[in-house]
């Protein structure tokens, strides 16, 4: 329990960082019957886009949101003098 109390911030950040993987993993088929085979599922993109386009869109959108959240921490630190956000 001490570990959770000391590192709850990192745990939250890690959970937020892997959230897009749940969406992306639904668009990929992994097959172990004859070794390892990784293929994209046809039609998983929806909205008239291919699966690969949707993978780019989802990962890019998340990257922009993540960068915005991280870069907004610096002004918060400067304005309020917080030394430890998490």
N, C-alpha and C positions, 0 to 999 in steps of 0.2 A: 504494500500500500504506500510505503514511503516513496517508491520509485514513481508511482503515478502522481503523487503530490509534487514531486520535484520536477517532473518532465511532462506535465499535462499540456503545456504549450507546444512542445515538439510533437506530441501525439496528435493534437488537433491539426497542426500543419501537415503532418504526414497523411492523415486521413483525407484532408482536402486535396492534397497533391495526387493521390491515387484515384480520386473519384472519376476522372474522365476515362480511366482504364476500364471501368465497368461498362461504359457505353461502347468503347472501341472493341472490347473483347466479344461483344455480340455480333460484330461485323466480320469476324475472322473465324475460320474453321480450322481446328487443329486435329490432325488425324495421326494415330500411332500404329495403324495396322501394318503398314509396310515401311517401317522406320518413322521418320518425322516429316509430315507434310502440312504446310501452312498455306491456306488459300483464302481468298476473299469470297464472301457469300454474295452471289448475284442478287441484285434488287434490295439489298439491305440499306442502301442509301436513302431511298424514299425521295419524295419531292422532285422527281425527275433527274436526280443527280446519281452518278455512279457511286459505288461503295468507296472507291479511292478518293473521290472528291469530298465525300462526307467525312472520311478520316482526316483529310487535310483541314476541313472546315472546323471540325470538333476540336482537334488538337490546337489549331491556330487560335480559335476563339478562347479556349481555356488559357493559352499562353498570354494573350493580351490581357485577360482579366487578372491573371496571377501577377503579371508585371505591374499593372495599375495598382493592385492592392499592396504589393511590396514597396513600390516607389512612393506611395502615399504615406508610408510609415516615417520617412525622413522629416517631412514638414511637421508631422505630429510630434516627433521627438524634439525638434527645434522649438516649436511653440510652447509645449507643455513641460519640457525638461524631463520627460520620462526616460529612465535609463534602462528599464527592462519591461518590454511590452508583454511578454508571455511569462 
